[in-house]
């Protein structure tokens, strides 16, 4: 870690400590404002040192770590690609339109040697609410060659959260996305199952955001009217926005898309239907929207790939999906 990165982390933690202290005083006043601050702003850690916690859980898979050790000598990295054994990541940039209608997005075509090679990590290596860290910082902590922001699970208290084969939350509320250890990826209804059943069925990771963008390869109906949450501050995901999505090409073959936005002349962002069209054009048969806006971030080989909000500056998120460098 560079001195600048260390200082950035210290600065971020110091600012959070000051904010927490100020908010604690506000909370003492009571009332709705105090409740909202406590629920949506103040960090609440439930499990610290998640890496050790996951390693201690029975049944935690270590296949991908072993694979990485076996293939480390053959890893090849370029400015836009990574290959290690049968795992590969290829990054490309697409620009469409002109003037204020210009849209710029970034595509990562990912082939996995094993489904568990794609992992999840939490900000500050801590599970809880309102705990955030930049995607690149989380990625660096986990030796990631590639990463995208996750579903920002820590903003809400609903949704099924399974990460790296470990159950963290079982509160079904919406359409989720499940990554299975056999390499399949499926959209599912969280309200019709349980985390225990998903684990029994071989689920490795889940995301809880949405909506599903494609039905059998065709753009899903009604996606412009979806509300991901009914809680405070996160109702609407409509309009032209920065976005992050995951698409399924085939078993163990995924495509990740990050669309920049709110930057006229560079990238206006896309509607939900526009995002679905991108995923369809890339050949995905299943596609799923995850957290967007200023959180939409793609990271590769030590650097940001995209330019969040046209300011080349990240917004903290609660989690990432990543592939570790072998």
Phi, psi and omega in degrees: 000134181285160176303323180295318179295319179299315181295321178300315181296315180299317180298318180297317181292323178296316179298319179295323180295318179295315179300316180299321179295317179295318181292328178298322177295317179298320181300327182296341179284341178076184176091180184298321181297319179295319179298315182296319179297317181294320184282322190245355185235308186289129179295138175230104180276130178253322177224118176262161183052059182301324181303315178291322180299314180294321180296334182276347184282134179297136177088357177298128186279138178242011184305313185293325177295318179295320179297318180299318180297324183286334188250005187301326184289340185256003181295134179234128182236132171240186179297334185229013182208159178215133176224130176215109185061233179265005176266135178216148175228127178233122183258135174222157180243135180234132175234130179232162178074188180207164179057221180290349179266005178297136175233129178240129177219162187236135185241132173243112175271119189237126172245130183253138174288331180210141185301329183282359173294331175275115185242172175240152175216149180260151174302138179058018182053037185224133176265132178167197181256141173062029176256117186229156178199153179297145178308315183295325180291317178297317180299316181295323179296335184248019176055041183281137170273330182217143177201153168227159175298156180264218186260006182055048182306328188288353177279334186241164178247015174239169182103147177276126180242105172240125181227127179052040177080009182241134180275129176246329181209143181225073181227076184302134184215337191204187172291130177243172175238129183242128175258123183261156181291344178272003176097357176275155179225128186225143167279138182216164178268111183299331187284353183253008182213187178226161177298322179299317180293320179299317177299317179297330180276356177098024179282135182258316178220150170231154170234145182230091179208267175093184010273175168295135186264331184232142170244110182052041176087356180250150183299127183292144180283146171077012186286345177282351184250007184285139167247121182291320182231160170248006180273177185297133165084004183215041184283303194262139173233027184272173177085183178278116187221159166295143186214156173231136180217157177237133178237154180248119176269314182196180178301125182061021176231110186239161173227130179249134181233131172239120179256124174281161182197179180060029182224079183306134182094335176251305178197121182278342189093177181224158171285173177297321178294321177298322178294317178300321180295320177301314183294320177297315181297333179280355177095010179287143173259333173234138178211150189216133179275135173238192188304140183231217183064217181293347179280342185297111187215135170240136184234138177211127172050047172092359185219158170293139174271313182267183182234083187305125178057019180070011183245002181052037184224128183277155169250138183301149177224171185266348186194162177223163162252140185207164171239125182283145177283133180272000000 
